[in-house]
C-alpha cells in the first residue's frame, strides 16, 4: 500500500492502514485485534442476521396481509378438467357457460376482451356466432355524408356492454360497479375455485354478523358483504343439450366459460407444448445416437509406439 506525503510516495504497511481505519471508526486495536473485539463484532452480526430472519418470517407467516384477497374463507380445490398437465377445456361446458352468461350475467357484467369471432369453432359454429352477433346493433360510421349509423353486429365486433359507461353502471346497481369478467379468473385469488365458490356460497349471515341493507352475505367474498345477490337457481336456464340446469351445474359451466375467456389460447398452448416435447425428445435421442456413432471410432482408437530398430 502507498500514500503521498510531502510530494513523495511512501510505502505504508497494510497493518497501519487497518489500524488507521479502525481508529477512525472508534475501534481500538490493530490488525491483530484482541479476541474480545472479534467476538463482539461476530455477536453483533449474529444478532442482526437473526433479527432480519425473524422479521422476514413474520411477514411470510403473518396471516394479516395488505391484499384483501387473502382475507375471508378460502375456497376448496375442485377437479377442473383443464388444470391437469395435458388437460383441455370442456367445450360443451363452455357452450353452456356462454348461455348462462348471456341470459344471466350479461345484464350487469361486460366481456370487453372477447370478440364474437373468438367463439367460432370453440363453442359454436361460424353461422351460429354470426347469427348471435347480428342480434345486436353497433354504432358505426361516419358514412359518406358524415353521419353515424346503426348496423348489425359482425364477427369482428366485441361483445356489447350492458351499460354505456361506468357512471350508468353504478347508477343502475346502487352505486356498485359490476366488474368486467374478461380476466376475472386471472384477477381473483383462487381463480376458478373462487368464482365457483362465490356463485354457490350465498348463505344467511351467522349470529352476530350484521349486513347493511342492499348487501348480501357470502363468506368467500372479502369482508363477507357483497352487492351482487344470488342469481343462480335450479332451472333458471334451459340448456339446449338437455343437461339439468342445477345451481352447481350452471356455476360450473359459467366458471369454465370465464376461464376460457381469460385464456382463449389455453388449448393451443398445451398442444404446442406437447409437440415441442415430442420433437425435442426425438432430437435429443438422435443427437445422442449421432454423438456415440461419430465418437465411437475416436474413443476406441489405440496409439502404439514403435521404437526405431
C-alpha positions in Angstrom: 0.0 0.0 0.0 1.2 3.5 -0.8 0.4 7.1 0.4 1.6 10.5 -0.7 3.5 12.5 1.9 5.2 15.9 1.1 5.2 15.2 -2.6 6.8 11.8 -2.1 5.2 8.4 -2.4 5.9 6.5 0.8 5.1 2.8 1.3 2.9 2.0 4.3 2.3 -1.5 5.6 -1.2 -2.9 5.4 -1.3 -3.2 9.2 -1.0 0.6 9.6 -3.9 1.1 7.1 -6.1 -1.3 9.2 -5.2 0.4 12.4 -6.0 3.9 11.0 -9.3 2.7 9.7 -10.3 1.1 13.0 -9.3 4.2 14.9 -11.4 6.4 12.6 -14.3 4.1 13.3 -13.8 4.3 17.0 -12.5 0.7 17.4 -9.2 0.3 19.2 -6.7 -2.4 18.3 -4.6 -3.4 15.4 -4.9 -5.8 12.5 -4.3 -8.5 15.0 -7.2 -7.1 17.1 -7.9 -8.6 20.5 -10.2 -11.6 20.6 -12.8 -9.7 22.6 -13.4 -7.2 19.7 -13.7 -10.0 17.2 -16.3 -11.8 19.4 -18.2 -8.5 19.8 -18.3 -8.0 16.0 -19.4 -11.6 15.4 -22.1 -11.3 18.1 -23.5 -8.1 16.5 -23.6 -9.8 13.1 -25.3 -12.8 14.5 -28.0 -10.6 16.2 -28.6 -8.6 13.1 -28.9 -11.8 11.0 -31.3 -13.3 13.5 -33.4 -10.2 13.6 -33.6 -10.0 9.8 -34.6 -13.7 9.6 -37.2 -13.2 12.2 -38.7 -10.2 10.5 -38.8 -12.0 7.2 -40.5 -15.0 8.7 -43.1 -12.7 10.4 -44.1 -11.1 7.2 -44.2 -14.5 5.5 -46.2 -16.3 8.1 -48.4 -13.5 9.4 -52.0 -14.1 8.2 -52.8 -10.4 8.0 -51.9 -9.0 4.6 -52.5 -5.8 2.8 -54.0 -7.7 -0.1 -57.8 -8.1 0.6 -57.9 -11.3 -1.5 -56.0 -13.1 1.3 -58.9 -12.5 3.8 -62.1 -14.4 4.1 -62.9 -18.0 3.6 -60.6 -19.8 1.2 -62.4 -21.9 -1.5 -61.9 -25.6 -1.7 -60.0 -27.0 -4.7 -62.2 -28.5 -7.4 -61.0 -31.0 -10.1 -61.2 -28.8 -13.2 -60.5 -30.7 -16.4 -58.2 -28.0 -17.7 -55.9 -28.0 -14.7 -54.0 -31.2 -15.4 -50.8 -31.1 -17.3 -52.3 -32.3 -20.6 -56.0 -31.4 -19.8 -58.1 -29.1 -22.0 -61.3 -27.2 -21.6 -64.6 -28.9 -21.7 -66.0 -27.2 -24.8 -69.6 -28.4 -24.2 -69.3 -26.7 -20.8 -68.0 -23.5 -22.5 -71.1 -23.5 -24.7 -73.4 -23.9 -21.8 -71.4 -21.4 -19.8 -71.9 -18.8 -22.5 -75.6 -19.4 -22.4 -75.6 -18.7 -18.6 -73.5 -15.6 -19.1 -75.8 -14.3 -21.9 -79.0 -15.0 -20.1 -77.9 -14.1 -16.5 -74.6 -12.3 -16.2 -74.6 -10.1 -19.2 -77.3 -7.9 -17.7 -74.7 -6.3 -15.4 -71.2 -7.6 -16.4 -69.3 -6.8 -19.6 -66.9 -9.0 -21.5 -64.8 -6.4 -23.2 -61.9 -8.5 -24.3 -63.9 -11.2 -26.1 -65.0 -10.8 -29.8 -67.6 -12.8 -31.5 -65.0 -14.5 -33.7 -63.4 -16.0 -30.6 -66.4 -18.3 -30.1 -66.1 -19.8 -33.6 -65.0 -23.5 -33.5 -64.7 -23.3 -29.7 -68.3 -23.5 -28.5 -70.4 -22.5 -31.6 -70.2 -22.8 -35.4 -69.5 -19.8 -37.5 -73.1 -19.5 -38.7 -74.3 -19.6 -35.1 -71.9 -16.9 -34.0 -72.8 -14.7 -36.9 -76.5 -15.0 -36.1 -75.9 -14.2 -32.4 -73.8 -11.1 -33.4 -76.5 -9.8 -35.8 -79.0 -9.7 -32.9 -77.2 -6.6 -31.6 -76.9 -3.2 -33.1 -73.5 -1.4 -33.2 -72.8 2.2 -33.8 -70.6 2.7 -36.9 -69.5 5.4 -39.2 -69.2 8.0 -40.4 -70.7 7.3 -43.8 -70.2 9.3 -47.0 -72.2 12.2 -45.7 -70.5 12.2 -42.2 -73.3 10.6 -40.2 -73.0 7.8 -37.8 -75.4 4.9 -38.2 -76.5 1.6 -36.6 -75.6 -1.7 -38.2 -76.0 -5.4 -37.2 -73.0 -6.9 -35.4 -70.2 -8.8 -37.2 -67.8 -11.4 -36.2 -65.0 -8.8 -35.7 -67.1 -6.9 -33.2 -66.6 -7.2 -29.5 -69.4 -8.3 -27.2 -71.6 -5.4 -26.3 -71.5 -3.8 -22.9 -74.7 -3.7 -20.7 -74.1 0.0 -19.9 -72.7 2.8 -22.0 -70.3 3.9 -19.3 -69.2 3.3 -15.7 -71.4 6.1 -14.3 -74.5 4.4 -15.8 -73.4 1.1 -14.4 -73.1 2.5 -10.9 -76.5 4.2 -11.2 -78.1 1.0 -12.2 -76.6 -1.1 -9.4 -77.0 1.1 -6.3 -73.5 2.7 -6.6 -71.6 -0.6 -7.1 -69.7 -1.0 -10.3 -70.0 -4.5 -11.8 -66.5 -5.6 -12.9 -65.6 -6.8 -16.3 -65.4 -10.6 -16.5 -62.9 -11.0 -19.3 -60.0 -11.6 -16.9 -61.9 -12.3 -13.7 -60.5 -15.8 -13.3 -56.9 -14.4 -13.5 -57.7 -11.4 -11.4 -59.0 -13.2 -8.3 -57.1 -15.1 -5.8 -58.2 -18.8 -6.2 -59.2 -18.5 -9.8 -61.9 -20.9 -10.9 -62.3 -22.2 -7.3 -63.1 -18.8 -6.0 -65.6 -18.0 -8.8 -67.5 -21.3 -8.3 -67.4 -21.0 -4.5 -68.7 -17.4 -4.7 -71.6 -18.3 -7.0 -72.7 -21.2 -4.8 -71.7 -19.8 -1.4 -74.6 -17.5 -0.6 -75.9 -18.3 2.9 -77.6 -16.5 5.8 -75.3 -14.4 7.9 -74.2 -16.1 11.1 -75.3 -14.8 14.5 -73.7 -11.6 15.4 -72.9 -10.5 11.8 -74.9 -7.6 10.5 -75.3 -6.9 6.8 -76.2 -3.5 5.6 -79.3 -3.0 3.5 -78.7 -3.7 -0.1 -75.8 -6.1 0.6 -75.7 -9.9 0.8 -73.6 -12.3 2.9 -71.1 -14.5 1.2 -68.2 -15.9 3.2 -66.0 -16.3 0.2 -66.1 -12.6 -0.7 -63.5 -10.5 1.1 -65.3 -8.9 4.0 -68.3 -11.1 3.7 -70.6 -8.4 2.3 -71.2 -8.4 -1.5 -73.5 -6.2 -3.5 -74.4 -8.9 -6.0 -77.3 -11.0 -4.9 -77.6 -14.7 -5.6 -78.6 -15.1 -9.2 -78.3 -18.9 -9.9 -81.3 -21.1 -9.0 -82.2 -24.5 -10.2 -83.9 -24.5 -13.6 -83.1 -20.8 -14.3 -81.9 -21.6 -17.8 -82.8 -24.4 -20.2 -79.8 -26.0 -21.8 -80.0 -27.0 -25.5 -78.3 -30.3 -24.9 -80.8 -31.3 -22.1 -78.3 -31.0 -19.2 -80.1 -30.5 -15.9 -79.7 -26.8 -15.0 -78.9 -27.1 -11.3 -77.2 -24.3 -9.4 -73.9 -26.1 -9.2 -74.0 -27.1 -12.9 -74.7 -23.6 -14.0 -71.9 -22.3 -11.7 -69.5 -24.9 -13.1 -70.4 -24.0 -16.7 -70.1 -20.3 -16.4 -66.8 -20.6 -14.5 -65.4 -22.8 -17.2 -66.5 -20.2 -19.8 -64.9 -17.4 -17.8 -61.7 -19.5 -17.5 -61.6 -19.8 -21.3 -62.3 -16.1 -21.7 -59.3 -15.3 -19.5 -57.1 -17.6 -21.6 -58.5 -18.4 -25.0 -55.2 -19.8 -26.2 -55.0 -22.4 -23.4 -55.7 -25.5 -25.5 -53.5 -24.4 -28.4 -50.6 -23.6 -26.0 -50.8 -27.1 -24.5 -51.0 -28.7 -27.9 -47.9 -26.8 -28.9 -46.2 -27.8 -25.7 -46.8 -31.5 -26.4 -45.5 -31.1 -29.9 -42.4 -29.3 -28.6 -41.8 -32.1 -26.0 -42.1 -34.8 -28.7 -39.8 -33.0 -31.2 -37.2 -32.1 -28.6 -37.1 -35.6 -27.2 -36.6 -37.1 -30.6 -33.9 -34.6 -31.4 -32.2 -35.4 -28.1 -32.2 -39.1 -28.7 -31.0 -38.6 -32.3 -28.1 -36.3 -31.2 -27.0 -38.8 -28.5 -27.0 -41.6 -31.1 -25.0 -39.5 -33.6 -22.6 -38.5 -30.9 -21.9 -42.1 -29.9 -21.7 -43.2 -33.5 -19.3 -40.4 -34.5 -17.0 -40.7 -31.5 -17.0 -44.5 -31.3 -14.1 -44.8 -33.7 -12.2 -42.0 -31.9 -12.7 -43.4 -28.4 -11.8 -46.9 -29.4 -8.5 -46.0 -31.1 -5.2 -47.2 -29.7 -1.9 -45.4 -30.0 1.1 -47.7 -30.3 4.7 -46.6 -30.1 7.1 -48.5 -32.3 10.6 -47.5 -31.4 13.1 -47.4 -34.2 15.2 -50.5 -34.6 
